[in-house]
Amino acid sequence: MSNKESFKQIISGETPVLVDFYAEWCGPCKAMAPTLKQFQQEMGDKVRVIKVDVDRNPEAAAAYGVRAVPTLMIFRSGNIAWRHSGAVPMQTLKEAAGKVLS
């Protein structure tokens, strides 16, 4: 199974998936890491969080039009329910997840 297939399987489920498109060299991406970790801990199994390195997975980045990192997207049932480019505070993530979950 290719990475692309497994990515599609992950984002196609009923459980919302927050995808962090990032790069190792990106300062704001590194700054977002603790926020994303805390978000995942607080949300538990209500939202899945995955990271996609745009340098290692250029096809996935291109498929979703990622032109800046970090770009955060919440997928539900394979569709983009929320998208934001740039670092965001925890409250913004929670509000976005809350709208997707409701």
C-alpha positions as CSV (number, residue, x, y, z in Angstrom):
1,M,0.0,0.0,0.0
2,S,1.4,3.4,-0.9
3,N,1.5,6.4,1.5
4,K,-1.0,8.2,-0.7
5,E,-3.6,5.3,-0.3
6,S,-3.1,5.1,3.4
7,F,-3.4,8.9,3.7
8,K,-6.7,8.8,1.7
9,Q,-7.9,6.0,4.0
10,I,-7.1,8.0,7.1
11,I,-8.9,11.2,6.0
12,S,-11.9,9.3,4.7
13,G,-13.2,8.1,8.0
14,E,-16.0,9.6,10.2
15,T,-13.5,10.7,12.8
16,P,-12.2,14.2,11.9
17,V,-8.5,14.3,11.1
18,L,-6.4,17.4,11.7
19,V,-3.5,17.2,9.2
20,D,-0.5,19.3,9.8
21,F,1.4,19.9,6.5
22,Y,4.9,20.9,7.8
23,A,8.6,21.0,6.9
24,E,11.5,20.2,9.2
25,W,13.2,23.5,8.3
26,C,10.1,25.6,9.2
27,G,10.3,27.7,12.3
28,P,6.5,28.3,12.7
29,C,6.0,24.5,12.2
30,K,8.3,23.8,15.1
31,A,6.5,26.4,17.2
32,M,3.1,24.7,16.4
33,A,4.3,21.2,17.5
34,P,3.6,21.6,21.3
35,T,0.2,23.2,20.5
36,L,-0.7,20.2,18.3
37,K,0.4,17.8,20.9
38,Q,-1.7,19.4,23.6
39,F,-4.6,19.6,21.2
40,Q,-4.4,15.9,20.5
41,Q,-4.2,15.1,24.3
42,E,-7.2,17.3,25.0
43,M,-9.4,16.0,22.1
44,G,-8.6,12.4,22.8
45,D,-10.2,10.0,20.3
46,K,-12.6,12.7,19.0
47,V,-10.1,14.0,16.5
48,R,-7.0,12.3,15.0
49,V,-3.9,14.4,14.4
50,I,-1.4,13.5,11.8
51,K,1.7,15.3,10.4
52,V,2.7,15.3,6.7
53,D,6.2,16.4,5.8
54,V,5.8,18.3,2.5
55,D,9.4,17.6,1.5
56,R,8.9,13.8,1.9
57,N,5.3,13.8,0.5
58,P,5.2,16.4,-2.3
59,E,2.3,14.6,-4.0
60,A,0.0,15.0,-1.0
61,A,1.0,18.7,-0.6
62,A,0.4,19.3,-4.3
63,A,-2.9,17.4,-4.2
64,Y,-4.3,19.8,-1.6
65,G,-2.7,23.0,-2.9
66,V,-0.3,23.4,0.0
67,R,1.9,26.4,-0.8
68,A,2.9,27.5,2.7
69,V,3.8,25.7,5.8
70,P,2.4,25.1,8.3
71,T,-0.9,24.5,6.6
72,L,-3.5,22.9,8.8
73,M,-6.6,21.1,7.5
74,I,-9.4,19.2,9.2
75,F,-10.8,16.4,7.1
76,R,-14.1,14.6,7.7
77,S,-15.3,11.8,5.4
78,G,-12.6,12.7,2.9
79,N,-13.6,16.4,2.6
80,I,-11.8,19.5,3.9
81,A,-14.0,20.9,6.6
82,W,-11.5,23.6,7.7
83,R,-8.2,25.0,6.4
84,H,-5.7,27.5,7.6
85,S,-2.1,28.5,6.5
86,G,0.2,29.6,9.3
87,A,0.5,29.0,13.0
88,V,-2.7,29.2,15.0
89,P,-3.4,29.4,18.8
90,M,-5.0,26.4,20.6
91,Q,-8.4,28.2,20.9
92,T,-8.6,28.5,17.1
93,L,-8.0,24.8,16.7
94,K,-10.6,23.9,19.3
95,E,-13.2,26.2,17.7
96,A,-12.5,24.7,14.3
97,A,-12.7,21.1,15.7
98,G,-15.9,22.0,17.6
99,K,-17.6,23.2,14.4
100,V,-16.6,20.0,12.5
101,L,-17.7,17.8,15.4
102,S,-21.1,19.5,15.8
